[in-house]
Each structure stands twice: as structure tokens, then as C-alpha cells.
Amino acid sequence: MSQRFSPPGGDDPPSPCIRVCKMDPVSRLCTGCWRTIEEIGAWGFMDGDEKRAVLAQLPGRRPSRRRGR
């Protein structure tokens, strides 16, 4: 991860934040965007490749939602 803030633009993917910020105490993931607190804090300093790597992990972190009926 680079040490300087990376302003958005170019090929940087947007943040997955949906403004539902609540950390799950068991998984230690935000229940809105499914990132760790470390990933959230580092997001502005990550380059595009680092952000894409985090984004690629998010679908596997979301709990499956089954509808029982």
C-alpha cells in the first residue's frame, strides 16, 4: 500500500461504502460494505489495484440471504 493519499480518478474504483456503517463484533466486518476497519481506513491510500483486490473479496464476505417460504 502506498503511503500517500490517492485522490479518486483515473482507473480507481469507487468505494463500496453505502453509508450503513456498523461493525459486526463477530466477523469484524462492516455490515454495509463488508470491509474490515483496516480496509476502510486504508481505502484513500490504496492504489487502484489494491482497491480492486479488496472489492474482489467482498462477494464472498456477504452472508447468503435465504428466504424461507
Secondary structure, 3 states (H helix, E strand, C coil): CCCCCCCCCCCCCCCCCCCCCCECCCCCEECCCCCEHHHHHHHHHCCHHHHHHHHHHHHHHCCCCCCCC
